[in-house]
Amino acid sequence: MFGKRLALGALLTSLGVAAFGGFSNSSGQSSQTGEPGLTYGGLRNVESVWLRLDQSRRVILAVEVPWEAPRKRCSDKRPYASTVFTGAEYGQPVVIAADGTFARRVVDRYREEGIRYVETQNLKGTLTDAKVTGTVAGKAKATKPNGKVVRCSFGPQNWSAVD
């Protein structure tokens, strides 16, 4: 179920870590200067969370936040997990308000192994110089080739990443 999306997330995370030398300040500024950076990273459970800003720090270029729906919130009583990918690089700009807050609804529709997926994910957060915190919530629907539909809901689930 996660094949292509998980591989894409791992590739993007690997590229981000390689390009920036880890989850640190991508603006090239020393962390001793106290100036905020453009890249934030962290972990949610065992999955990576990251966020990259444009030079103005007013637009999110890319953000990746994993989430999971527990078995009790899925119609087939099986857990479900995925990752929300959004930002200007995905054609879905996320603008950061003057107070540091942002929000974006992302609807992903894709097919994998004959199953049609629709994931509606509501991403919210607050950006400070040192950290970004937020929540993710939503629902998922998987329609199997035989017509059986599985529905799940999740959240709100907390996430965070540091400069």
QUICOR-V274763 format. One record per residue. N is the residue number from 0. OMEGA is omega in whole degrees, 0 to 359 (* if undefined). NEAR is the number of other ideal C-beta (glycine too) atoms within 12 Angstrom. Layout:
BEGIN
n=N omega=OMEGA near=NEAR
n=N omega=OMEGA near=NEAR
END
This chain:
BEGIN
n=0 omega=186 near=28
n=1 omega=189 near=25
n=2 omega=185 near=16
n=3 omega=183 near=19
n=4 omega=179 near=26
n=5 omega=178 near=21
n=6 omega=179 near=14
n=7 omega=179 near=22
n=8 omega=180 near=28
n=9 omega=179 near=20
n=10 omega=181 near=17
n=11 omega=178 near=27
n=12 omega=179 near=31
n=13 omega=178 near=16
n=14 omega=179 near=17
n=15 omega=180 near=31
n=16 omega=180 near=20
n=17 omega=183 near=13
n=18 omega=187 near=19
n=19 omega=178 near=23
n=20 omega=180 near=14
n=21 omega=180 near=22
n=22 omega=180 near=31
n=23 omega=183 near=24
n=24 omega=184 near=27
n=25 omega=182 near=30
n=26 omega=179 near=23
n=27 omega=180 near=16
n=28 omega=176 near=17
n=29 omega=179 near=12
n=30 omega=180 near=20
n=31 omega=182 near=7
n=32 omega=181 near=13
n=33 omega=179 near=12
n=34 omega=181 near=16
n=35 omega=180 near=26
n=36 omega=182 near=34
n=37 omega=182 near=33
n=38 omega=179 near=37
n=39 omega=180 near=42
n=40 omega=179 near=35
n=41 omega=179 near=31
n=42 omega=171 near=18
n=43 omega=192 near=27
n=44 omega=178 near=16
n=45 omega=182 near=10
n=46 omega=180 near=28
n=47 omega=173 near=30
n=48 omega=174 near=39
n=49 omega=182 near=43
n=50 omega=179 near=47
n=51 omega=182 near=40
n=52 omega=171 near=36
n=53 omega=183 near=22
n=54 omega=181 near=14
n=55 omega=185 near=14
n=56 omega=179 near=29
n=57 omega=181 near=21
n=58 omega=175 near=26
n=59 omega=178 near=42
n=60 omega=180 near=32
n=61 omega=175 near=37
n=62 omega=179 near=46
n=63 omega=179 near=44
n=64 omega=177 near=49
n=65 omega=178 near=35
n=66 omega=177 near=42
n=67 omega=175 near=34
n=68 omega=180 near=34
n=69 omega=183 near=17
n=70 omega=182 near=16
n=71 omega=179 near=15
n=72 omega=176 near=25
n=73 omega=184 near=24
n=74 omega=178 near=21
n=75 omega=178 near=19
n=76 omega=174 near=14
n=77 omega=179 near=19
n=78 omega=182 near=20
n=79 omega=179 near=32
n=80 omega=178 near=30
n=81 omega=180 near=40
n=82 omega=174 near=40
n=83 omega=175 near=46
n=84 omega=177 near=40
n=85 omega=180 near=36
n=86 omega=183 near=29
n=87 omega=180 near=23
n=88 omega=176 near=22
n=89 omega=181 near=21
n=90 omega=181 near=13
n=91 omega=183 near=24
n=92 omega=176 near=21
n=93 omega=183 near=36
n=94 omega=179 near=23
n=95 omega=180 near=31
n=96 omega=181 near=17
n=97 omega=180 near=10
n=98 omega=177 near=11
n=99 omega=182 near=24
n=100 omega=176 near=22
n=101 omega=177 near=32
n=102 omega=178 near=24
n=103 omega=171 near=33
n=104 omega=181 near=20
n=105 omega=176 near=33
n=106 omega=178 near=20
n=107 omega=175 near=30
n=108 omega=179 near=16
n=109 omega=177 near=24
n=110 omega=175 near=18
n=111 omega=180 near=23
n=112 omega=177 near=14
n=113 omega=181 near=15
n=114 omega=176 near=24
n=115 omega=180 near=22
n=116 omega=170 near=31
n=117 omega=180 near=23
n=118 omega=177 near=39
n=119 omega=187 near=27
n=120 omega=179 near=40
n=121 omega=183 near=27
n=122 omega=177 near=41
n=123 omega=178 near=32
n=124 omega=176 near=35
n=125 omega=181 near=25
n=126 omega=170 near=36
n=127 omega=179 near=21
n=128 omega=186 near=22
n=129 omega=190 near=20
n=130 omega=170 near=23
n=131 omega=179 near=40
n=132 omega=180 near=28
n=133 omega=177 near=39
n=134 omega=172 near=26
n=135 omega=180 near=40
n=136 omega=176 near=29
n=137 omega=182 near=34
n=138 omega=178 near=28
n=139 omega=178 near=41
n=140 omega=178 near=28
n=141 omega=178 near=33
n=142 omega=183 near=21
n=143 omega=181 near=19
n=144 omega=180 near=13
n=145 omega=178 near=10
n=146 omega=179 near=11
n=147 omega=181 near=15
n=148 omega=176 near=19
n=149 omega=180 near=28
n=150 omega=178 near=24
n=151 omega=172 near=34
n=152 omega=182 near=25
n=153 omega=172 near=31
n=154 omega=2 near=30
n=155 omega=178 near=19
n=156 omega=182 near=32
n=157 omega=174 near=21
n=158 omega=177 near=38
n=159 omega=177 near=27
n=160 omega=182 near=36
n=161 omega=179 near=26
n=162 omega=* near=34
END
